[in-house]
Amino acid sequence: MVKIVQAPFIDSYYFKSIGKCKTYIGGFAFALSIALFFIAPHIEELARPKTVNLLTAVWTGVVVSSIFIQISGEMLIIKIFKKPEDKPRDLCFLTSERILVVS
């Protein structure tokens, strides 16, 4: 469900000099690594019952960032393997085993 909301955002906002997919792969991977670097020393404190809401919010942000990276990675893989004669209206699904193209 989150992918349906985030995919149009990825298509609309990006740095043209970097590219549509690489903007989000690099940007969110960097932000995620910085966030985890600063969260790691405090994770024991966040795991206490009175701060579990903050911990839930932090991990929700981590999951949302991971979904942005996953969607961008899938788009990049589809671009790499897409043939020039494929119609632009094709719907592509990336599974763990293969890329499915549905016309």
Secondary structure as GFF3:
##gff-version 3
##sequence-region A 1 103
A	DSSP	alpha_helix	2	12	.	.	.	ID=ss1
A	DSSP	alpha_helix	20	39	.	.	.	ID=ss2
A	DSSP	three_ten_helix	40	42	.	.	.	ID=ss3
A	DSSP	alpha_helix	43	46	.	.	.	ID=ss4
A	DSSP	three_ten_helix	49	51	.	.	.	ID=ss5
A	DSSP	alpha_helix	52	81	.	.	.	ID=ss6
A	DSSP	beta_strand	91	94	.	.	.	ID=ss7
A	DSSP	beta_strand	99	102	.	.	.	ID=ss8
###
